[in-house]
Amino acid sequence: MLMLFTAAFDDAFIYRYNQQTLKPESKIDVRYVHGPKQRVIHDIVAKEKNLTLPVVSIEQTGLARDPNRVVHKHQNIIRPMVNDNSRVGKLPTPIPVNMDVKVSIIAKYKEDVDQIIQNFATVCNPYFVVSWKVPEEFGFNFIDELRIQIEWNGSISYASPSTLSKEDKYRITADTSFVIKGWLFPPTENPEGTIYVIQNKFINASLAGRISSYDDYPALSAAYTESETISISAYPTFTNLYYSTSADIVPIYESISIKRNLQNSFLLLGKRFSYSNTWYLSSGTSNLIGQFEEIDTVKFPTISAYRLPDSYVSVQSDNSATITLPVSSLSAQGSFTFVTSNSAGWTYWPFNLNIV
């Protein structure tokens, strides 16, 4: 944050003017130094130092959390990846902070001080914005613009020496202050976190008798062999859905209609049902059943659905679950499909069930 603040100022320069023609004769870059004004003045006075005027010192004087910019208390900010709707990015929620910065301008001539002030005072009315990007340490493949608002307090206090010894150099100082409204990011979560997907590529490579010479590189290429890729994931999947009654179990391979004035039971078969799964009905019908909420997972985009009460769902094993919808539990006509999710991802049954 301090470097961004400095970068917004450090291209300032001043002109030295011809006193007769009032035209600029030379252009001087302004030095910027991090540290308190007292230390900068000491370095100017010390004979072994090379610090020359004009110089601007930038000193951090305070840091405080800004409760007025707290939007939510969630641990992560969720956003879709660029050009990839199958994934989401989870950015650790930054803490809004206000950094107090004192800026002191030290120069030999008041004209130099005024020119330096003019460099920032004309754009701070009452603030300006510096843009930067999400820290690269989070490993995202997108660049989001983050904004830091820098507010000037709007006042400048001048000071010049009233008494000087013959060894002292005359100098004028001007002090002002800013508030940098920035962000502090927490560290990346779980650098050795949970593995959700494992992909392995197996190559049937029998090298014996295939290498005719030491530089027979094509014989070593995977293109000359058969390969197979195996993927193991923690995502849930549906393989079969059955409509269950006391007498029959009927497989569902297409969209069907059910009556809401009856108790409806379904048998769902698949994989990874016992990873603390939650169960939903996905529908565009308003006030269908239960509570409407977001389904937030690590690898899949966020969607919304009606969460089923726990009493409606019975998970027999990692591959089998039963959902029972009591009489008139579906409060409206329409269509829906089943969804289940765990922390890794979610899945849905591809056919609709129509309520009549």
Buried (B, 14 or more C-beta within 10 A) or exposed (E): BBEBBBEBBBEBEBEBBEEEEEEEEEEBEBBBBEBBBEEBBEBBEEEEEEBEBBBBBBBBEEEEEBEEBEEEEEEBBBBBBEEEEEEBBBBBBBBBBBBBBBBBBBBBBEBBBBBBBEBBBEEBEEEBEBEBEBBEEBEBEEEEEBEBBBBBBEEBEEEEEEEEEEEEEEBBBBBBBBBBBBBEBEEEEEEEEEEBEEEEEEEEBEEEEEEEEEEEEEBEEEEEBEEEEEEEBBBBBBEBBBBBEEEEEEEBEEEEEBEBEEBBBBBBBBBBBBBEBBBBBBBEBEEBBBEBEEBBBBBBBEBEBBBBEEEBBEBEEBBBBBBBBEEEBBBEEBBBBBBBBBBBBBBBBEBBBEBE
